[in-house]
Amino acid sequence: VDCDSKEIADELLNYEIFNKTFTVLSASKQLPHFYFYVDIEAPESLKILTKDLKTKIDMQATGRMVVGPSSTLSNGKTYSISNDLPIAFIKYEELKAILLKYDERETPLTPDNLTHSLEETDPVLLYM
C-alpha cells in the first residue's frame, strides 16, 4: 500500500495493523509503503483517487512490482526501511474496505460496485 500524501499515511496509522507491518519510506516524498500478506491467492491491485482523479493510494498486488528498500534513484535518494517488522497478515476484503473509505470520486467505490465493468468513456481504470 503506497500512500501519496502524508495526511493519508497518518490516517492509515490510526489502524493498528498499519503500525505492525514492514514499512518502507519512498525515496522522494519519504512517504510509507506498507507491506501485507493477504488471504487470497491472486489479489487485484487497487487505485484510490481524489475528486480530480489524482492518485491518493496505490495498492500493488498480483503481477505488479514495488521498489524495495535500499533502492536508489538517479538523484541519489534512497528507499529506506522505517518499520523493520515482519510483514503482517490482513484479510484482503478488510484491507480493501479500509482503503476504499478514502476514494473521493463522484461515485465512490464500494465493495459492491468495485468490480463493475468499465465503459470506454470511464476516465480511469480501477485495477492495474
C-alpha positions in Angstrom: 0.0 0.0 0.0 1.7 3.2 -1.3 0.4 6.5 0.2 0.8 9.6 -1.9 0.2 12.1 0.9 1.3 12.5 4.5 -2.3 13.1 5.6 -3.4 9.8 4.2 -0.4 8.0 5.7 -1.1 9.5 9.1 -4.8 8.5 8.9 -3.9 4.9 8.0 -1.6 4.7 11.0 -4.8 5.0 13.1 -5.4 1.4 12.2 -3.2 -0.8 14.4 -2.4 -3.2 11.6 -0.5 -0.4 9.7 1.7 0.1 12.7 2.5 -3.6 12.9 3.9 -4.4 9.5 7.0 -4.0 7.5 7.2 -0.4 6.1 9.5 1.3 3.6 9.7 5.1 3.1 9.8 6.3 -0.5 13.0 8.0 -1.7 11.4 11.2 -3.0 8.5 12.1 -0.7 9.5 10.0 2.3 6.0 8.5 2.5 5.3 5.0 3.6 4.8 1.8 1.6 3.0 -0.7 3.9 3.5 -4.4 3.1 0.9 -7.0 3.8 0.2 -10.7 3.2 -3.5 -11.4 2.3 -5.7 -14.4 2.4 -6.4 -14.9 -1.3 -4.0 -16.3 -3.9 -4.3 -13.6 -6.6 -5.4 -10.3 -5.2 -6.0 -7.4 -7.6 -4.3 -4.1 -7.4 -6.4 -1.1 -6.5 -6.0 2.7 -7.1 -7.7 5.2 -4.8 -8.3 8.6 -6.3 -9.2 12.2 -5.4 -12.2 14.0 -6.9 -10.0 15.3 -9.7 -8.7 11.7 -10.4 -5.3 12.1 -8.9 -3.8 9.1 -7.1 -4.1 9.0 -3.3 -3.2 5.4 -2.6 -1.9 2.6 -4.8 -2.3 -1.0 -3.6 0.0 -3.2 -5.7 -0.8 -6.8 -5.9 -0.5 -9.8 -8.2 1.6 -9.2 -11.3 2.9 -5.8 -10.1 6.3 -4.8 -8.7 7.3 -2.4 -6.0 10.6 -0.6 -5.3 12.3 -2.2 -2.3 14.4 -0.8 0.5 18.0 0.3 -0.4 16.9 1.1 -4.0 18.5 4.4 -5.1 17.0 6.9 -7.5 19.2 8.7 -10.1 19.2 11.8 -7.8 20.9 9.7 -5.0 17.8 9.5 -2.8 17.2 6.0 -1.3 14.2 4.0 -0.2 14.6 3.1 3.5 13.1 0.8 6.0 11.0 2.7 8.6 9.4 -0.2 10.4 11.5 -3.3 10.4 8.8 -5.8 11.5 7.6 -9.0 9.8 5.0 -8.4 7.1 1.6 -8.5 8.7 -1.4 -10.6 7.6 -4.7 -8.9 6.8 -7.8 -10.3 5.0 -7.9 -8.8 1.5 -11.5 -7.7 1.9 -10.7 -5.9 5.2 -7.7 -4.1 3.6 -9.8 -3.1 0.6 -12.6 -1.8 2.8 -10.2 0.4 4.8 -8.7 1.9 1.6 -12.0 2.4 -0.2 -13.0 4.9 2.6 -10.5 7.3 1.1 -11.8 7.3 -2.5 -13.3 10.7 -3.4 -14.8 10.0 -6.9 -18.3 11.3 -7.5 -19.5 7.7 -7.5 -17.2 6.4 -4.7 -16.1 2.8 -5.0 -17.6 0.3 -2.5 -17.0 -3.4 -2.2 -20.4 -3.9 -4.0 -19.6 -1.9 -7.1 -15.8 -2.4 -7.2 -15.8 -4.9 -10.0 -18.3 -3.2 -12.3 -17.4 -3.4 -16.0 -15.7 -0.2 -17.3 -17.2 1.8 -20.1 -15.0 3.2 -22.8 -15.7 6.7 -21.5 -14.5 5.9 -18.0 -11.6 8.3 -17.3 -9.5 5.8 -15.2 -9.0 2.1 -14.7 -9.9 0.8 -11.3 -7.5 -2.1 -11.5 -4.0 -2.1 -12.9 
